[in-house]
């Protein structure tokens, strides 16, 4: 795998923290934390809650953790002394349990929680209620894997441990120190839970500190922060956690705002659009729904290679690489269906699939990709732990209720004409006033003579921008 030039940029204000991860001078991931507006990150938070409902029919329970919506707990996330295939034998209504947020509330769904608590450190993830010991697949050297397993087993930790990629070649003393810290943290969580009947007992680290723990490594050239206080706090955290990386954390003092200086704002503006143009002239269209994302690939203006099959294959490969980047950048999760352009030859379909798989290797989310069909469709899933960037930055359009479509001006014209005829029973007497939003009113002004002929009455058109696109008022004198 080729070495990637990586930088981290952090922009912190009183209202929000934004972090951009740049790879080869291109935006690869973007994170936002807005605690004052209900958009603070909650994944990793631990709550003491009460079982509100147990529903055997869907093998799930709903947990009251003191939030607006009850949290959702599936049977596979239950840790119980009485394991059973029926969730109502494992949990009882009114029972108090400790849960951790696995996924944020998305759309109408409450947050998803698990009883299998995990406390991440820089090198290790401690799972106090498990017995599993695992080592990151990214650590490939068999001797190093064996060394790490031996160190962890010698510590006789009360619970399970997952060894992270960052632990490779880390000395035994550092691993022991982190285990001791994580065990102390778990003890403090349990003590707080004893004092809190319902609510938060452990808050996950703030966004910039999470980035230090999970992303900052030898592979990162620089971590630039534009807020002096945040810089000093993060610098101190890094000196404690990974002192060898202290010089990578730097205060950004440029006159141009950090996100503008690195062209992040420009890239974010592009993410508002559904269409992404490819360098060759082709393009992809991304349409997000609540539980599924559909992506369409088109050749556009690209006609350059010797045959149609080669042109199509080249466009599909280029699209596959860009799709992998966009999924990660937009944080799109759940079920994803990609409609590649049809390819006749099987080996070309395999080339496109291989390109997609390779392009997703840098994605930290769990991804499963199914074989490409003869119609050029690829079905895949991407782990969703937080809302997509679109859901975080925007809200459904009030004009179209999030559909992306409103009635055309002509459709509204015909609808109103029909309604007036029904109201007047076709009688021509009296005057008519119609209140409409400006762009629709302009269309009615252009067609005023036509409307008056059809209704056999004088029509007055009034512009009213307090109305939405499809709303109108009809007044008969």
BALUMKE-218581 format. One line per field, with one value per residue (C-alpha): chain; residue number from 1; y, z, x. Coordinates in Angstrom, 1 decimal, always signed. Example, Ala and Ser with C-alpha at 12.3 -4.5 7.8 and 13.67 -1.06 7.14 Angstrom:
BEGIN
mol A/A .
seq 1/2 .
py -4.5/-1.1 .
pz +7.8/+7.1 .
px +12.3/+13.7 .
This chain:
BEGIN
mol A/A/A/A/A/A/A/A/A/A/A/A/A/A/A/A/A/A/A/A/A/A/A/A/A/A/A/A/A/A/A/A/A/A/A/A/A/A/A/A/A/A/A/A/A/A/A/A/A/A/A/A/A/A/A/A/A/A/A/A/A/A/A/A/A/A/A/A/A/A/A/A/A/A/A/A/A/A/A/A/A/A/A/A/A/A/A/A/A/A/A/A/A/A/A/A/A/A/A/A/A/A/A/A/A/A/A/A/A/A/A/A/A/A/A/A/A/A/A/A/A/A/A/A/A/A/A/A/A/A/A/A/A/A/A/A/A/A/A/A/A/A/A/A/A/A/A/A/A/A/A/A/A/A/A/A/A/A/A/A/A/A/A/A/A/A/A/A/A/A/A/A/A/A/A/A/A/A/A/A/A/A/A/A/A/A/A/A/A/A/A/A/A/A/A/A/A/A/A/A/A/A/A/A/A/A/A/A/A/A/A/A/A/A/A/A/A/A/A/A/A/A/A/A/A/A/A/A/A/A/A/A/A/A/A/A/A/A/A/A/A/A/A/A/A/A/A/A/A/A/A/A/A/A/A/A/A/A/A/A/A/A/A/A/A/A/A/A/A/A/A/A/A/A/A/A/A/A/A/A/A/A/A/A/A/A/A/A/A/A/A/A/A/A/A/A/A/A/A/A/A/A/A/A/A/A/A/A/A/A/A/A/A/A/A/A/A/A/A/A/A/A/A/A/A/A/A/A/A/A/A/A/A/A/A/A/A/A/A/A/A/A/A/A/A/A/A/A/A/A/A/A/A/A/A/A/A/A/A/A/A/A/A/A/A/A/A/A/A/A/A/A/A/A/A/A/A/A/A/A/A/A/A/A/A/A/A/A/A/A/A/A/A/A/A/A/A/A/A/A/A/A/A/A/A/A/A/A/A/A/A/A/A/A/A/A/A/A/A/A/A/A/A/A/A/A/A/A/A/A/A/A/A/A/A/A/A/A/A/A/A/A/A/A/A/A/A/A/A/A/A/A/A/A/A/A/A/A/A/A/A/A/A/A/A/A/A/A/A/A/A/A/A/A/A/A/A .
seq 1/2/3/4/5/6/7/8/9/10/11/12/13/14/15/16/17/18/19/20/21/22/23/24/25/26/27/28/29/30/31/32/33/34/35/36/37/38/39/40/41/42/43/44/45/46/47/48/49/50/51/52/53/54/55/56/57/58/59/60/61/62/63/64/65/66/67/68/69/70/71/72/73/74/75/76/77/78/79/80/81/82/83/84/85/86/87/88/89/90/91/92/93/94/95/96/97/98/99/100/101/102/103/104/105/106/107/108/109/110/111/112/113/114/115/116/117/118/119/120/121/122/123/124/125/126/127/128/129/130/131/132/133/134/135/136/137/138/139/140/141/142/143/144/145/146/147/148/149/150/151/152/153/154/155/156/157/158/159/160/161/162/163/164/165/166/167/168/169/170/171/172/173/174/175/176/177/178/179/180/181/182/183/184/185/186/187/188/189/190/191/192/193/194/195/196/197/198/199/200/201/202/203/204/205/206/207/208/209/210/211/212/213/214/215/216/217/218/219/220/221/222/223/224/225/226/227/228/229/230/231/232/233/234/235/236/237/238/239/240/241/242/243/244/245/246/247/248/249/250/251/252/253/254/255/256/257/258/259/260/261/262/263/264/265/266/267/268/269/270/271/272/273/274/275/276/277/278/279/280/281/282/283/284/285/286/287/288/289/290/291/292/293/294/295/296/297/298/299/300/301/302/303/304/305/306/307/308/309/310/311/312/313/314/315/316/317/318/319/320/321/322/323/324/325/326/327/328/329/330/331/332/333/334/335/336/337/338/339/340/341/342/343/344/345/346/347/348/349/350/351/352/353/354/355/356/357/358/359/360/361/362/363/364/365/366/367/368/369/370/371/372/373/374/375/376/377/378/379/380/381/382/383/384/385/386/387/388/389/390/391/392/393/394/395/396/397/398/399/400/401/402/403/404/405/406/407/408/409/410/411/412/413/414/415/416/417/418/419/420/421/422/423/424/425/426/427/428/429/430/431/432/433/434/435/436/437/438/439/440/441/442/443/444/445/446/447/448/449/450/451/452/453/454/455/456/457/458/459/460/461/462/463/464/465/466/467/468/469/470/471/472/473/474/475/476/477 .
py +0.0/+3.4/+5.9/+8.7/+12.2/+12.9/+16.2/+17.0/+20.4/+21.6/+24.7/+25.4/+28.1/+28.4/+26.9/+24.1/+22.1/+21.0/+18.6/+17.8/+14.9/+15.6/+12.8/+13.8/+17.4/+16.2/+16.2/+12.6/+12.8/+15.6/+15.7/+18.2/+18.6/+21.1/+20.6/+23.8/+22.8/+19.1/+17.8/+16.8/+13.4/+10.8/+7.6/+6.0/+7.7/+5.3/+5.7/+4.1/+3.3/+1.5/-1.1/+0.5/-2.2/-5.7/-6.8/-10.5/-10.2/-8.2/-9.5/-6.0/-3.8/+0.0/+1.6/+4.9/+6.7/+10.1/+11.3/+12.6/+9.2/+5.8/+3.9/+0.7/-2.5/-5.6/-9.1/-9.7/-6.6/-7.9/-9.2/-11.4/-14.1/-15.9/-16.2/-17.2/-17.0/-15.0/-11.5/-11.4/-14.1/-12.1/-8.6/-7.6/-4.4/-1.9/-3.5/-1.1/-1.7/+0.0/+0.7/+2.4/+4.3/+2.3/+4.5/+8.0/+8.7/+8.9/+10.2/+9.0/+6.2/+6.6/+5.8/+2.2/+0.9/-2.1/-3.7/-4.9/-1.8/-0.9/+1.7/+2.7/+3.8/+4.7/+1.2/-1.0/-1.3/-2.7/-4.7/-5.3/-7.6/-9.8/-12.5/-12.0/-11.1/-9.9/-8.2/-5.8/-7.4/-4.5/-6.0/-8.6/-9.8/-13.1/-12.6/-9.2/-10.6/-13.3/-10.8/-8.6/-11.6/-12.8/-9.4/-9.0/-12.6/-12.0/-9.0/-11.2/-8.4/-8.9/-8.7/-8.7/-6.7/-5.7/-4.6/-1.7/-1.1/+1.7/-0.9/-2.4/-2.3/-0.5/-1.6/-3.7/-0.9/+1.4/-1.3/-2.1/+1.6/+1.8/-1.3/+0.1/+3.4/+1.7/-0.5/+2.5/+4.3/+1.3/+1.3/+5.0/+4.3/+1.7/+4.0/+6.8/+4.3/+3.4/+7.1/+7.8/+6.3/+7.2/+9.2/+9.8/+8.2/+8.6/+11.0/+10.1/+12.4/+15.6/+15.6/+16.8/+14.5/+11.5/+12.4/+12.4/+9.0/+7.4/+9.1/+10.9/+8.6/+8.6/+8.7/+12.2/+15.0/+17.7/+18.4/+22.1/+23.8/+27.4/+28.0/+28.7/+27.3/+24.2/+23.8/+24.0/+21.5/+19.1/+19.6/+18.6/+15.6/+14.4/+15.0/+12.7/+10.1/+10.0/+12.4/+11.3/+12.9/+16.2/+18.2/+17.2/+19.3/+23.0/+26.2/+27.6/+31.4/+32.2/+35.2/+33.1/+30.9/+27.4/+25.6/+28.2/+28.1/+24.3/+24.6/+22.6/+25.1/+24.9/+21.1/+21.2/+23.4/+20.8/+18.1/+19.8/+18.6/+15.2/+15.2/+14.7/+15.2/+12.9/+14.1/+12.1/+13.8/+11.2/+11.8/+10.1/+11.0/+10.2/+10.0/+9.5/+8.1/+7.2/+3.5/+3.3/+5.2/+4.8/+5.9/+6.1/+6.2/+8.0/+8.4/+12.0/+13.6/+10.9/+9.1/+8.9/+5.2/+2.8/+0.9/+1.4/-1.4/+0.1/+3.6/+2.2/+0.2/+3.2/+5.4/+2.7/+2.3/+6.1/+6.2/+3.3/+5.2/+8.5/+6.6/+5.1/+8.6/+10.2/+7.5/+8.1/+11.9/+12.2/+9.5/+7.6/+4.3/+1.5/-0.2/+1.2/+0.2/+1.4/+1.3/+1.0/+1.3/-2.1/-4.1/-7.2/-8.8/-10.5/-9.6/-5.9/-6.2/-7.9/-5.0/-2.5/-4.5/-4.8/-1.1/-0.4/-2.8/-1.3/+2.2/+1.4/+0.0/+3.3/+3.5/+2.8/+1.8/-1.8/-2.5/-5.5/-5.6/-8.2/-9.4/-7.1/-8.4/-8.7/-5.5/-3.7/-3.4/-3.6/-4.0/-3.1/-2.1/+0.5/+0.7/+3.7/+5.0/+8.7/+10.7/+11.4/+14.8/+15.8/+15.1/+16.9/+20.1/+20.3/+19.7/+18.6/+21.3/+22.7/+23.4/+19.8/+18.0/+16.5/+14.8/+17.1/+17.8/+20.3/+20.6/+22.4/+25.9/+24.4/+21.7/+24.3/+26.4/+23.4/+22.4/+26.0/+26.3/+23.1/+24.1/+27.5/+25.8/+23.4/+26.2/+28.4/+25.5/+27.0/+30.3/+33.4/+36.1/+38.0/+38.7/+36.3/+36.9/+34.3/+34.7/+32.9/+32.7/+35.1/+32.6/+30.9/+34.2/+35.3/+32.3/+33.1/+36.7/+35.4/+33.2/+35.6/+36.1/+32.4/+31.9/+34.6/+33.2/+29.7/+30.9/+33.7/+36.2/+38.9/+37.4/+39.4/+37.8/+38.8/+37.8/+36.6/+35.2/+34.1/+31.2/+28.1/+27.0/+24.8/+26.9/+29.4/+31.4/+31.8/+34.7/+35.0/+38.3 .
pz +0.0/-1.0/+1.6/+2.0/+3.0/+5.9/+7.7/+10.3/+10.5/+13.5/+13.6/+17.0/+18.0/+20.9/+18.8/+17.0/+16.4/+12.9/+12.0/+8.5/+7.6/+4.4/+2.4/-0.4/-0.1/-0.7/+1.8/+3.0/+6.1/+7.9/+11.4/+13.3/+16.9/+17.8/+21.5/+21.9/+19.1/+20.0/+17.5/+20.0/+19.3/+21.7/+20.3/+23.1/+25.9/+28.7/+30.4/+33.3/+32.1/+32.9/+30.7/+29.5/+27.1/+26.1/+22.7/+22.0/+18.6/+17.3/+19.8/+21.1/+24.2/+24.6/+27.3/+29.1/+29.5/+30.3/+26.6/+24.5/+22.7/+24.3/+23.2/+21.1/+22.3/+20.1/+21.6/+20.3/+22.3/+25.6/+28.1/+30.6/+33.2/+31.8/+28.0/+26.0/+22.5/+24.0/+25.1/+27.6/+29.6/+29.6/+30.5/+32.6/+32.4/+35.1/+35.3/+35.6/+33.2/+31.9/+28.2/+25.7/+22.6/+19.4/+16.9/+17.1/+16.7/+13.0/+11.5/+13.5/+15.2/+18.7/+19.4/+19.3/+22.4/+23.6/+27.0/+25.8/+27.0/+25.4/+26.6/+23.9/+24.6/+22.2/+21.9/+23.3/+23.6/+27.0/+27.1/+30.8/+30.2/+27.6/+27.6/+24.0/+23.1/+19.6/+17.6/+14.7/+11.3/+10.1/+12.3/+9.9/+11.3/+13.0/+15.6/+16.6/+16.9/+19.1/+21.3/+21.8/+22.6/+25.1/+26.8/+27.1/+28.4/+31.0/+32.5/+33.4/+32.7/+34.1/+30.8/+27.1/+25.1/+21.4/+20.4/+18.0/+15.0/+16.9/+19.4/+16.9/+18.3/+21.4/+24.5/+27.3/+29.8/+27.8/+27.2/+31.0/+31.8/+29.4/+30.8/+34.3/+33.2/+31.4/+34.4/+36.7/+34.2/+34.3/+38.1/+38.1/+35.6/+37.9/+40.9/+39.1/+37.9/+41.5/+42.2/+39.0/+38.8/+35.1/+32.8/+31.6/+33.7/+31.2/+28.4/+25.4/+24.7/+22.8/+19.0/+18.8/+21.6/+19.9/+16.7/+18.8/+20.2/+17.0/+14.1/+15.2/+14.4/+12.8/+9.5/+10.2/+9.1/+11.1/+13.3/+12.9/+15.4/+14.9/+18.5/+21.1/+24.1/+22.2/+20.9/+24.4/+25.7/+22.8/+23.1/+26.8/+26.0/+23.3/+25.6/+28.1/+25.7/+23.0/+23.7/+20.6/+18.5/+20.4/+17.7/+15.1/+17.0/+15.9/+16.3/+13.0/+12.9/+9.2/+8.3/+6.0/+8.0/+8.2/+6.4/+3.6/+3.4/+2.7/+0.3/+2.7/+2.6/-1.2/-1.0/+1.5/-0.8/-3.5/-1.1/-1.1/-4.7/-5.8/-8.9/-8.8/-12.1/-12.9/-14.5/-17.7/-18.4/-16.8/-13.6/-10.7/-9.0/-5.3/-3.9/-0.1/+1.5/+5.2/+4.8/+1.4/-0.9/-4.7/-6.8/-10.6/-12.9/-16.3/-19.2/-19.7/-22.3/-22.1/-25.5/-25.7/-25.9/-28.8/-28.1/-26.2/-23.8/-22.9/-22.5/-20.2/-18.2/-17.8/-16.6/-14.1/-12.6/-12.2/-10.7/-8.3/-6.8/-6.5/-4.9/-2.2/-1.4/-1.4/+0.9/+3.4/+3.1/+3.2/+5.9/+4.1/+5.8/+5.6/+2.3/-0.8/-4.4/-7.2/-10.8/-12.9/-16.7/-18.3/-19.3/-21.5/-20.4/-17.1/-16.6/-16.9/-14.3/-12.0/-12.7/-11.5/-8.4/-7.6/-8.0/-5.6/-3.0/-3.2/-2.9/+0.3/+2.1/+3.8/+5.2/+9.0/+8.7/+8.2/+4.6/+2.8/-1.0/-2.9/-6.5/-9.4/-11.3/-15.1/-15.1/-13.5/-10.0/-6.9/-3.5/-0.5/+3.2/+5.1/+8.9/+10.1/+13.6/+13.0/+10.8/+7.3/+6.6/+4.6/+7.7/+10.0/+7.8/+6.4/+7.0/+4.8/+2.4/+3.6/+0.1/-1.1/+2.3/+1.4/-1.8/-4.1/-6.2/-6.2/-8.5/-11.7/-12.4/-15.1/-12.8/-10.2/-12.9/-13.9/-10.3/-9.3/-12.5/-11.7/-8.1/-9.2/-11.6/-8.9/-6.4/-8.9/-10.6/-13.8/-13.3/-14.8/-12.3/-9.9/-9.6/-8.6/-6.5/-6.3/-3.8/-4.9/-4.1/-6.4/-9.0/-9.4/-9.5/-12.4/-14.3/-13.7/-14.8/-18.1/-18.5/-17.1/-20.4/-20.9/-17.4/-17.7/-21.0/-19.4/-16.3/-17.9/-15.2/-14.2/-12.3/-10.0/-9.2/-5.9/-5.0/-1.4/-0.3/+3.1/+1.1/+0.2/-3.5/-3.6/-1.2/-2.5/-1.5/-3.7/-2.9/-4.8/-4.7 .
px +0.0/+1.5/+2.4/-0.1/+0.7/-1.7/-2.5/-5.2/-6.8/-8.9/-11.1/-12.6/-15.1/-17.5/-20.3/-18.6/-15.4/-14.6/-11.8/-10.7/-8.4/-6.4/-4.7/-2.3/-3.7/-7.3/-10.1/-10.6/-12.8/-14.7/-16.1/-18.3/-19.2/-21.9/-22.7/-24.8/-27.2/-28.0/-25.4/-22.7/-21.2/-22.5/-21.0/-19.0/-20.9/-22.0/-25.4/-27.1/-30.6/-33.8/-35.4/-38.6/-40.0/-38.9/-40.2/-39.6/-41.2/-38.3/-35.7/-35.1/-35.6/-36.0/-33.9/-34.7/-31.4/-32.8/-32.7/-35.6/-35.9/-35.5/-32.3/-32.6/-30.9/-30.8/-30.5/-27.0/-25.8/-27.2/-24.7/-26.5/-25.8/-28.8/-28.1/-31.1/-32.6/-35.5/-34.7/-37.5/-35.7/-32.5/-34.0/-36.9/-38.9/-37.8/-34.3/-31.4/-28.5/-25.3/-25.2/-22.9/-23.9/-22.9/-24.8/-26.2/-29.9/-30.5/-33.7/-36.6/-34.6/-33.3/-29.6/-28.5/-26.8/-24.9/-24.3/-20.8/-18.9/-15.6/-13.1/-10.6/-7.1/-4.3/-2.9/-5.7/-9.5/-10.6/-13.8/-14.5/-17.5/-15.8/-13.0/-11.9/-8.3/-7.8/-5.1/-5.6/-5.3/-3.2/-0.4/+0.9/+4.2/+3.6/+6.4/+5.0/+1.5/+2.8/+4.7/+1.7/-0.6/+2.0/+2.2/-1.5/-2.0/+0.7/-1.2/-4.1/-6.6/-10.1/-11.9/-11.2/-8.6/-8.3/-4.8/-5.0/-2.7/-0.9/+0.4/+2.8/+6.4/+5.2/+7.2/+5.6/+5.8/+3.6/+1.0/+0.9/+0.5/-2.5/-4.1/-3.8/-5.4/-8.3/-9.0/-9.1/-11.4/-13.8/-13.8/-14.8/-17.6/-19.1/-18.8/-20.6/-23.3/-24.0/-24.8/-26.8/-30.2/-30.7/-28.4/-24.8/-22.0/-19.1/-18.7/-16.5/-13.5/-14.2/-13.7/-10.1/-9.0/-10.7/-8.7/-5.5/-6.3/-7.6/-5.9/-2.7/+0.3/+3.7/+2.0/+0.5/+2.8/+1.1/-2.0/-2.8/-5.2/-6.4/-7.5/-4.7/-6.5/-7.5/-4.0/-2.5/-5.0/-4.4/-0.6/-0.7/-2.9/-0.5/+2.6/+0.9/-0.5/+2.2/+5.1/+7.0/+4.3/+4.2/+6.1/+3.3/+0.7/+1.1/-0.8/-2.1/-1.5/-2.2/-4.3/-6.6/-9.0/-7.6/-10.4/-10.2/-6.4/-6.5/-9.6/-11.8/-14.7/-14.6/-14.8/-17.7/-19.7/-19.4/-20.7/-24.1/-24.6/-25.7/-23.6/-19.8/-17.9/-15.0/-11.8/-12.4/-15.8/-18.0/-20.0/-21.7/-25.0/-25.5/-29.0/-29.3/-32.5/-33.0/-32.0/-30.5/-28.1/-28.3/-25.3/-25.5/-22.5/-22.6/-20.1/-21.1/-18.7/-16.1/-15.8/-12.0/-10.9/-10.8/-14.0/-17.2/-16.3/-13.0/-14.5/-17.2/-14.7/-12.3/-15.2/-16.4/-12.9/-12.6/-16.0/-15.3/-12.3/-14.3/-17.3/-15.1/-13.8/-17.3/-18.8/-16.0/-16.1/-19.9/-20.0/-22.7/-23.6/-26.2/-27.1/-25.5/-26.4/-24.1/-25.3/-22.2/-22.4/-23.1/-20.0/-20.1/-16.9/-16.6/-12.9/-13.8/-16.5/-14.0/-11.5/-14.1/-14.9/-11.2/-10.8/-13.7/-12.3/-8.8/-10.2/-12.0/-8.9/-8.2/-11.8/-12.0/-15.7/-16.5/-17.4/-18.9/-19.0/-20.9/-19.9/-20.9/-24.0/-24.2/-26.3/-23.4/-25.0/-22.9/-24.5/-22.5/-22.9/-20.9/-20.9/-23.0/-22.2/-23.1/-25.4/-24.2/-22.5/-25.7/-27.9/-25.5/-25.1/-28.6/-32.3/-35.1/-36.3/-39.6/-40.7/-40.5/-40.5/-37.1/-38.2/-36.3/-39.4/-42.3/-45.2/-44.3/-45.8/-48.0/-49.2/-50.1/-51.9/-54.1/-54.7/-55.9/-58.0/-59.7/-60.3/-61.8/-64.2/-65.4/-65.8/-67.8/-69.7/-68.5/-70.5/-68.7/-69.9/-67.6/-63.9/-61.1/-57.9/-55.2/-52.3/-49.1/-45.4/-43.4/-41.9/-45.3/-47.1/-44.9/-46.0/-49.7/-49.1/-47.7/-50.8/-53.3/-55.2/-55.4/-56.8/-59.4/-60.6/-60.9/-62.7/-64.7/-63.9/-61.4/-58.4/-56.1/-52.7/-50.9/-47.4/-47.1/-43.7/-45.0/-46.5/-44.5/-44.2/-47.3/-49.5/-52.0/-55.1/-58.1/-60.5/-63.9/-65.7 .
